[in-house]
């Protein structure tokens, strides 16, 4: 394989890594605050805190900042986020629901 081809493959790999940044502390904290505010309108504050903490941990491990921001943009435009992001969020919700029981 030529050096040019190897360089191109390496560059594409690095671009992919650069786009896969974990969610920022600011995004996670904003999500936690929004979650607690919405949840406590319908459920006990302690359970909501546990549910939202579970959700934030799930988002931190399962979503990238790019996926999160793209989802926010889609929702603000009253559109559904891409299906892969929705699937991840549903899985996180399902893992965390026992915290509300």
C-alpha positions in Angstrom: 0.0 0.0 0.0 1.4 3.4 -0.8 2.2 6.0 1.8 -0.4 8.3 0.3 -3.2 5.7 0.9 -1.9 4.9 4.4 -1.8 8.6 5.2 -5.4 9.1 3.9 -6.6 6.2 6.0 -4.9 7.5 9.1 -6.3 11.0 8.5 -9.8 9.6 8.1 -9.4 7.7 11.4 -8.2 10.8 13.2 -11.1 12.9 11.8 -13.5 10.2 13.1 -11.9 10.3 16.5 -12.1 14.1 16.7 -15.8 13.9 16.0 -16.4 11.4 18.8 -15.8 13.8 21.7 -17.6 12.8 24.9 -20.4 15.1 26.2 -19.1 18.2 27.9 -19.6 18.8 31.6 -21.7 21.8 30.7 -24.1 19.7 28.5 -24.4 17.0 31.2 -25.1 19.5 33.9 -27.7 21.3 31.8 -29.4 18.1 31.0 -29.4 17.1 34.7 -31.0 20.4 35.7 -33.6 20.2 32.9 -34.4 16.6 33.9 -34.9 17.4 37.6 -37.1 20.4 36.8 -39.3 18.4 34.5 -39.4 15.2 36.7 -40.2 16.9 40.0 -43.4 18.3 38.5 -44.7 14.7 38.5 -42.6 12.7 41.0 -40.8 12.7 44.3 -37.6 14.9 44.3 -35.3 12.1 45.6 -36.5 9.6 43.0 -36.1 12.3 40.3 -32.6 13.0 41.4 -31.7 9.3 41.2 -33.4 9.0 37.8 -31.7 12.0 36.4 -28.3 11.0 37.8 -28.7 7.6 36.1 -29.7 9.4 32.9 -26.7 11.7 32.9 -24.3 8.8 33.6 -25.9 6.9 30.7 -25.6 9.9 28.4 -22.0 10.5 29.4 -21.1 6.9 28.5 -23.4 6.4 25.4 -23.6 9.7 23.6 -21.1 12.0 22.0 -21.3 15.8 22.3 -22.0 15.9 18.6 -25.0 13.5 18.9 -26.3 15.5 21.8 -26.0 18.8 20.1 -27.5 17.5 16.9 -30.5 16.1 18.9 -31.0 19.5 20.6 -31.0 21.2 17.2 -33.5 18.8 15.8 -35.8 19.1 18.8 -35.7 22.9 18.7 -36.7 22.7 15.0 -39.6 20.4 16.1 -38.0 17.5 14.3 -37.0 14.0 15.5 -33.3 13.4 16.1 -31.6 10.7 14.1 -32.8 7.2 14.9 -29.5 6.0 16.3 -29.6 8.8 18.9 -33.2 8.1 19.7 -32.4 4.5 20.2 -29.6 5.3 22.6 -31.8 7.7 24.6 -34.6 5.1 24.8 -32.1 2.5 26.1 -30.9 5.0 28.8 -34.4 5.8 29.8 -35.3 2.1 30.1 -32.2 1.4 32.2 -33.0 4.4 34.5 -36.8 3.9 34.9 -36.5 1.7 38.0 -35.0 4.7 39.8 -38.5 6.3 39.7 -40.3 3.2 41.3 
